[in-house]
Amino acid sequence: MRIFYASAATPNVFLKSNLWRNNLYLSLVEMGHDVVEFDYDLTETFQNLDDSVSSHKIFIEKNRSKLSVEILRQITKAHKQSPVKIFFSYFTDACIEPETINRIKKMGIITINWYCNGSYQFNLVKNISHCYDYCLVPEKFRIKDYQDIGANPIYCQEAANSSIYKPYNLNKDFDITFIGQAYGDRPFYINYLWERGIKINVFGPGWHNFSSSTAKLSHAFQLLFMYGGWQRILNYLQNKIFFKVHNSGSSKKNNITIPKKIIGGILSDEDMIKMYSRTKINLGFSTCGNTNLNNERIVQIRLRDFEIPMSGGFYMVEYMQELEEFFEIEKEVVCYKCADELYDKVNYYLKHETERLKIAQAGFERCRRDHTWCKRFENVFKQIGVN
């Protein structure tokens, strides 16, 4: 089956390259499909997605029509060379005009959009979702929202690529690590464990915001120049408001400090995956975005929920009910519901290596069997009647 694939070519701010793109693209190739990539630098496009921001809106108004013309030109050319069956994209309203999607459909091409930030950025796909034949939605609670705007959602949870995420035979020289951005209640949990004597390390952007005033200022400007970063600066300020409002009455929570010595840098893809093997307990959080600013706790399954077990790592993640559909809790992954429970379980599994390794192996086998992108796409293609 010939698939025209259009997604972000921009580096992931959490890593040093875009592993996300490779996950989906390579999985489609591994399934034996003829995948034609959209040849276009989408870096700037994916830095200007929110038309509620004036600078983004100006860029979108200039860029979207030009981008749409180029998409149509390339897919028309590919379709003439050999019929394209599916147009598969990871797009928001800023990327493509609705009329362009309709013109692609008139060519007899099935249109599918994958989007995984609908839990807190559903507004970014409201104008195009109803134009696609199908929208792949990993946030189950958003299905009705897609239906309400006339879209045709298919529940398709996130996954991992087993050729990329795999175990490494390395010494476990870290007790507990977290790899990801510092926001929401993550710094509180990290600080909570550290203050109680747990040897924890964190990697990724934003953690220096919680180390010292000098480091906060330095890191803020680093983010500004590295990532187009006013939004990152805003996130930092929002986090400070969150800790003041959400944790009022607790001086410990209002003054989060993360020691510099436990803060690592931004890992490469390979180093990140190797870190899963080097770590006794890999930590995960289910709360997403800055939703806690309004005391709204939106949770969703994350990529790392599959990537860490797929890499053979022991995984301990914040509980959410939907996880039970994908794992046998406490046997394939371990969950916690509060800081005290997290602390207790970390202590327990650091002392019980045999149980820890058994759970990690069970999680690895479950992901390899049921939670690959190939499995997800097979199910989607079966639902829509193509192969």
Beta strands, then each sheet from edge to edge (+ up, - down):
strand 1: 2-6
strand 2: 34-37
strand 3: 86-89
strand 4: 110-114
strand 5: 134-137
strand 6: 153-155
strand 7: 174-179
strand 8: 200-203
strand 9: 279-284
strand 10: 315-318
strand 11: 334-336
sheet 1: 2+ 1+ 3+ 4+ 5+ 6+
sheet 2: 8+ 7+ 9+ 10+ 11+
end
